[in-house]
Amino acid sequence: MIKYVTEENFDEELKKDKILVDFYATWCGPCKMLSEVIEKYDKEEEIEIIKIDVDKAPNLSSKYNIFSIPTLIIFENAKEVRRKTGFMSKEELKKWVM
């Protein structure tokens, strides 16, 4: 299930074993395209997905050096383990998350 979180509850979400974080903006075309891919991916895979609107979370964007969107980051036990910026297909996403 995809969750939309804020700066206030982000740290609590990071306590999960493995989590995929999507930094996006509502006005961003590639973000909208990637959101559709993530929604399809979410129905098949078992990784928790959270979305952060960079316009509503400037402190998180700064903390994690988000300069381009969409940016996906995988965290394991609150540590960043992988990062990818830009659009990708569902197949690419699946391989990247593995």
C-alpha positions in Angstrom: 0.0 0.0 0.0 1.3 3.4 -0.9 1.3 6.0 1.9 1.7 9.8 1.6 3.7 11.1 4.5 4.9 14.4 5.8 8.1 15.7 7.4 6.5 15.1 10.8 6.0 11.3 10.4 8.8 10.5 7.9 11.3 9.3 10.6 8.8 6.9 12.0 8.2 5.4 8.6 12.0 4.9 8.1 12.1 2.4 11.0 10.7 -0.3 8.7 13.1 -3.0 7.5 12.9 -2.0 3.8 11.0 0.9 2.3 10.8 2.6 -1.1 10.5 6.4 -0.9 9.3 8.4 -3.9 10.2 12.1 -3.8 7.8 13.8 -6.3 5.9 17.0 -7.0 2.3 17.3 -8.2 3.3 19.6 -11.1 6.0 17.2 -12.4 5.2 15.3 -15.6 7.7 12.5 -15.2 6.6 12.2 -11.5 3.0 11.6 -12.7 4.2 9.0 -15.2 6.3 7.2 -12.6 3.4 7.3 -10.1 1.3 5.2 -12.5 4.2 2.7 -12.7 4.6 2.6 -8.9 0.9 2.0 -8.5 1.0 -1.0 -10.8 4.2 -2.2 -9.1 2.6 -1.9 -5.6 -0.1 -4.3 -6.6 2.4 -7.1 -7.3 5.3 -6.5 -4.9 5.7 -6.6 -1.1 7.8 -3.5 -0.3 6.3 -0.6 1.5 6.1 2.5 -0.6 5.9 6.1 0.7 5.6 9.3 -1.2 6.9 12.7 -0.2 5.8 15.9 -2.0 9.0 17.9 -2.2 7.0 21.2 -2.2 5.5 20.3 1.2 8.7 18.8 2.6 11.5 21.2 1.9 13.5 20.1 4.9 13.5 16.5 3.8 14.4 17.4 0.3 17.4 19.3 1.6 18.4 16.6 4.1 18.4 13.9 1.4 19.9 16.2 -1.4 16.9 15.9 -3.7 17.8 18.1 -6.7 15.8 16.4 -9.4 12.5 14.7 -9.3 11.3 12.1 -9.4 13.9 10.5 -7.1 13.4 7.1 -5.6 15.4 6.0 -2.6 15.4 2.6 -0.9 16.1 2.6 2.8 16.9 -0.4 4.9 16.8 0.0 8.6 16.7 3.8 8.2 19.9 3.8 6.0 19.9 4.8 2.3 21.0 1.8 0.2 20.0 2.8 -3.3 18.9 5.9 -5.2 17.6 6.5 -8.8 16.4 9.7 -10.4 14.0 9.9 -13.3 11.4 7.8 -15.0 11.7 4.0 -15.3 9.4 1.3 -16.5 7.8 -1.3 -14.2 10.4 -3.9 -15.3 13.3 -1.5 -14.6 11.8 -0.6 -11.2 11.4 -4.3 -10.3 15.0 -5.1 -11.2 16.3 -1.9 -9.4 14.4 -2.7 -6.2 15.6 -6.3 -6.0 
